[in-house]
């Protein structure tokens, strides 16, 4: 074979390889565009879900705070003022006013104080007069009603007036008005307000008829039932918020293996086609033993040696990618489950491993994880999803306490009838005042929008529901250690 022929074949081989690479690149670019579009829409959906979760959190916080205020207020005036303030803050209202009126007098006295967004009560006669004009022009009933509203004197243009007249008895009613410039409300918003006003109405009627409404005599069964439901919703709301913080990284973790599995499979399909061509050609040629040299030429033409070498790596890569997808999805599935089922035997070493997997994106770049609980038998009775939520909160908090990196160490011991887990970090530590408020609902040291202040308060509720306990030791600039103790599983 002449040098010219050999060169031509090598050029042809390179051209085919280049064509395959171009095709693979185009496929990869198309895949990238498709995945980018999917990520974009996923992020939009995520933002909507997170916004809805935060709105639900605000509604539940309002219900809890308002219910507490109703149960401890001492007189009608303070009670009505406090609930009006909480309702106005919940609605982000510019102004709010409420009073008990005669059914025949659907007007506010011009001297009725008005609560403002500056969190102060003032006399606002021109606002009261404008509200009274609307009250005279419309018919209002027990439902919340929204009407356009303008008070040029106060710069209130293109705002809305939310009004509700709630009948107390044959003689009187509760009249509530809120002026809103922020129109971000829903039916659930008004449902939350209705729940609080229903409780307020009960107290107002009782006080008017002279009933003693101290804590021992007031029937709080209805309120307690609502609070129990609210706490359950708060637990799921906190999960959604935490998922919102982690999901961008988790989506990346899922999309990466899916992307290279699909891309590799497409390349593998091309390789298989080349191998089939080779086998067909070899079958035809091998009938003549003298043409074995041609077989070698064909092997070079289709780059068979390279293909056979590369195909093993591709298959191995695919299997690793599929395993990663399975682990990540299983971790999310376990974490997002509400856990209504009964207690069952749970291995805390598996709970911790699953929590680390879900929180991986918060930890993997700057933080060293030392997990001494691997392969240990740490059996307790409990709900896996709830316990995993506790450890995810601890791991994420530890990572956020070490923005420049550090170590998280997880240890376990068993003694007598308990299992003890310690989670230590080398972060910024906490002051004594922070430690004292650590498990208080809605308390957070994080910037606005980056934390709900519910993670640890929910966690301690879960721990106590498992008959466990939690202890905190912390030192400024040295780190924090959480020690969790649970009753050991007994056969």
N, C-alpha and C positions, 0 to 999 in steps of 0.2 A: 504494500500500500504506500503510495507516494506521500511525501510530506504535505503536499497541497491538499490531498484528500483528508489526511489526519487533521490538519488545521480547520478545514471546512466542517468536519464533524464536531470538533471541539467548539467552534463558533456556534454551530447549530444547537449543541448541548447547552451552551451558555444562554443562547436566545430563548430556549424553552424554559430554562430555569428562571430567567428574568421575567418571562411572560407569566409563569406561575406566581412569582413574587409580586408582580404588578396586580395580578388578579386577587391574590391574598390581601394586598394592601387596600384595594378598592373595597373588598368585602369587609375588611376591618374598619374602613372609613364609614361605610354604610351602617355597620353595626354600632360604631361610635355615635353617629347621628341619631340612630334609633334609640340607643340607650340614653343619650343626652336628653332626648325628648321625653322618654319615660321618667328620667330623674326629675326633669322640670315639672312635669305634671304631678309626680309624687310629692315634690316639695310644696307645690301649691296646695295639694290635698293635706299635707302634713301641717302647713301653716293654718289652714282652716280648722283642722282637728285640734291643734294646740290652742287656737283662739277660743274654740268652743269649750275646751277643757278649762281654760282660765276663766271664762264667763261662768261656767258651772261652779268653779271654785269660789268665785265672788258671791254667787247666789247662796251657796251653802254657808259661807262665812257670815253673810248677812243674816241668814236664818238662825245660826247659832248665837251670834252676838245679840240679835234682837230678842230671841227667846230668853236669854239670860237677863237682859234689861227688863223685860216684862215681869219676870219673876221676882226681881229685887227692888223695883221702883216703889216708892212709899206713897206718893199722892198722884192724883189724876193729872195735874199740870205738869209735873216732872215726867210722868210716864208718857204723856202725849208728846212733849217736847223731845224726849230722848228718842222715841220711835221715829218721829219726824226727821230728826237729824240723821239717824242711821239710814232711813229710807232715802233721804236726799243724797247722802254720800254714796250709797249703793247705785243710785241712778245717775250720779255725776250731774245733779241738777244745779242750775244757776240760782234758783230760788225755790223755797218751799214754805207752805203754810198749811196749818190744819187746826181745826177747832170743832168742838161739839156745838151744834146749832139746833134750834127748833125746826121741826119739819116744815113749818110755815114760813120760815125766814131763811131762804137759800142765798144769804149774803154774808160776807165777812164784815165785822166791825172794822172801820178804817184804821183803828189803833191796834189791830191784831199784829203781833210781832211776826216778822218774816225772816226765815233762816236763809243765809246766803252761802255761796260756794266758798267764801272766806271763813266759813265755820263760825259765824257770828249771827246773833239775832239783832235786828234793827227794825225801827218803824219805817215802813216803805208805803206811804199812803197812795202814791200814784200807781204802784203795782197792785195794791189791794183794789183800788178803783177800777183798774183795767180788768182784773179777774172778775169783779162783781158785774161788769158789763157783759162779759162772756157768760156768766152764770144766768143773767137775765135773758139772754138771747137763745139759750139752749136748754133742752130738757135732759137731766142727768138721772141715772138710776144706779143700781148696785154694781154695775160693771165699770171697769176702767175705760174711760173715753179720752181720745186724743183729738184736740182741735188746734188749728193754726192760731198763733198768738204774736202780737207785736206791741212793744212799749218803747216808742222812740226816745222818750225821756231818759230811759235807762240803757239805751243802746241795744235793746232786745228786739232784733229784727229777724224775721224768718225763723222763729223758734216755735216750740210746741208746748201747749198746756195740757198736762195729764191730770184728769179730774176723776174723783170717785166720791159718790154720796153713798154712805153705808148706814142704813137704818138701824138705830139702836133699839128703839121701842116705839110706841104709838106717838110719843111726843118729840123725840129728839133723833138726831142723826150725826154721824161723824163725816165731816167734809174735809177732804184732803186734796191739795193742789201742788203740782210740781212743774216748774218751768224748765224745759230741756232744750239745750242747743245741740247736744250729742244725741242723735237719734238711733243709737246702737242698742236697741232693746228687742225683746221677742215675747212670745206668749209665756215662756218660762219665767221671764223677768216679772211679769204681772202676776203669775201664779205665786212666786215667792212673796211678793207684796201682799197678796190676798191672804196667804197663810198667817202672816204676822198680824194683819188687820183683823183677822178672825179671832186671834187670841186677844188682841187689844180690845175688841168689842166685848168679849166675854168678861174681861176685867172691868171695863167701864160700866157695863150693865150691873155687875155685881156690886160695885161701889155705889152706884146710884141707888140701889135698893137696900143699901146698908149692910151687906154681907161682909164678914171679916175675911179678908183675902190673904191671911198669912200663909206661910209655906206649908204648915201642917194641914190646913183646911182646903187649900186650893187643889182641885183635881188636875194633876199634871199628866195624867195618863196619855191624853191626846198629844200633848207636846212631846212627851218622852218617846212615843212611837215615831213622831216625825223626826226627832233628833237621831233615833236609832237608824232610820232610813238615811238621814243625811250623813251620818258617820260612814255608813257602807258606801254611799256615793262618793264621799271624800276619798276613801281608800282607792277606789277605781280611778277617780280624778287624778290623784297623785301618781298612779301608775301611768296614766296617759301623759302627764307632764314630764315624768322621767323618761318615758319613751320618746317624747318630743326632743329632749336634750340628747338622747343617744341615737336616734333613728337616722340622722344624716350619716353618721359613721357606720351604722349597721347596714344601711342601704348600700354604702360603698363596699362593705365587706361582702354583701350578697352579690352585687353587680360584678365585682371583679372576677370571682370564680365562674359565674355564669357566662361572662364575656369570653374568657379564654377557653372554656369548655366548648362553646359554640364555634369559635374561630378554629380551634384545633380540630374539631370534628369535620369542618369543611375542608381543611387542608388534608386531613386523613382520607376523605372521600376522593380527592384528586390523586393521592398516592395509590389508593386501592385500584383506581382506574388504570394508572400506569402499570401497576403490577399485573393486572389482567391482560393488558396489551403484551407485556413481556412474556407471560405464560403462553399465550396463544402463539406468539412468534416462535418461542422455544420449542413448542410441540411440533410445529411444522418443520423446523430446521433439524431437530435432533434425530430425525429419521436418517440423516446422512452424517455419520460420525466425522467425516472429513470437514464438516462445517462448524465444529465446536468453536473455532476462532470467531466465527460470526456471532455465536452466542455471547461471547465476551464483549464483542463490539456493541451488541444490542444492550447488554447490561450497562455498559458505559453510556450508551445513548439515553437510556431512561434513568440513569443515576441510581441503579438498584441498590448498590452498597450503602449509599447515603440514606436512601429511603428506609431500608431495613434497620439501619442504626437509629434513625430519628423516630421511627414509628413506636419504638419501645418507650422512649421518653415522653412522647405525646400521650400515649395510653396511661402512663403513670401519672402525668400531670392532670389528665381528665379525672382519674380516680380520686386524686387528692382534692381537686376542686369540688367534686360531688360530695365528698365527705365533709368538707368545710361548709357547704350549703346545708347539708343535713344537720350538722351540729348547731349552726347559727339559727336556723329556722326552729329547731326543737327547743333551743334555749328561749327564743321569743315566745313560742307557743306555751311553754311552761310558765314563763313570767307573766304573760298577759291573762292567764286563766284566773278567774275571780276566786276560785277555790271554795265553792259552796259545799263540796263533798265533806263527809265525815273525816275525822282524824284517821290516819293510817301510819304504818311504820315508815319512817323516813330516815335516810342516812345523811347526816349533816355534811359529810365529806362530798357527797354528790351535789347537795344543795350549794355548797361553796364553789365547787367546780363550775356548776351551771351559772351562778351569779358572776363569776369571773369572766365567763365566756360572753355574757350579755354586756358586761361593762368593759369589754376588751378595748374598745376604741378610745375610752377615756384614759386607759392605763398604759397602752402598749408602747408609746413613743418615748415618754420621759421617766416612767416609773418602773422600778424593779419589784416583782412580785415573788415573795418567798412563801410558798404554801406548804406548810408542814403537815397538813391534814390529809394529803393524798394517801390512798390505800389504807386508811384507818377505818375501823368500824365504829361509827358514832351514831348509833341508832336511838331515835326518840320517837314519840308519837306526835304527829302534827300534820299540817297542810303544806305540801312542798312549795306551791306557788307563793303563799304568804311568807314563808321563811326565806325564800329566795329574794323577795322584795326587801326584806330587812337587810340582808347582806349586800345587795346591790346599792342600797342607800349608804351603807357604811363605806363601801369601796369608792363610790363616786365622791362622797364627802371627803374621804382621805385624799383622793387625787386632787380635788379642788383646793385642799389645804396645802398642797405642794405644787404650785404652778410652775416652779423651776425644776421639778423632778424630785425623786426621793424613793424611799423603800416602804412597801406595805408588807408586813409579816403577819401570817395567820397561823396560830398554834391551837392545839387541842389537848385537853387532858380529861381523863375520866377518874372520878373518885367517888367512893361510896355509891350514892344513888343519883349522881348527876354527871352531865357532860358540860364542860366549860370550853368556850371558844374565845380566844383573844384576837382582836384585830388592831394592830399597832401601825402607826405611821410616823414619819420623821418630819412632819409638817410644822406649821406656824404655831400650833397649840392654841389653847383657849384661856381667857381670863376666868376668874372665879365667878364673876357676874354672868358671863356667857354660859358657863356650866350650869348655873342655877336656872337659867331659862331655856336650856337646850331642848327640853321635851315639851315646851309650851307651844300649843297650836299657833301657827302663823308667825312664830318668831324666826327670823332669819338674819344672818350677818351678810348675806349676799346682796349684790346690787339689785335694784328694782327690775323685775322681769326675768331674773335668773334663778329664782327659787320661790317655792310656795310657802316655806316655813312649816310644812306638814310632814315631811319625810320622817323625821325622828319621832314626832308625836304619834304618827301612825305606827311606826316600828315598835314603840314601847307598848302600844295597844295589842299588837300581834304577839309580842313576847309574853305579855301577861296572860293573853288568851291561851298560850301554850304552857301556863304555869311556870314561866321562866322569870328571870331577872336580868337586869343590865346595870353595869357599873362603869363609870367613866373616870379615868385619871388623865390629866393633861398638864403640860408645862409650857409656858410661852417660849417659842423659838426652839423647842426640843421635840414636841410631838404629842400625840394623843393615843391612848389605848382604851378600847372598849372591851369589856369582858361580859360575855353572855353565858348564862347558865340555864340548862334545861334538865328536867327529870329524865333519867336514862330509861330506855325501853326495857320492860320486863316481860318475858314470855309468859 
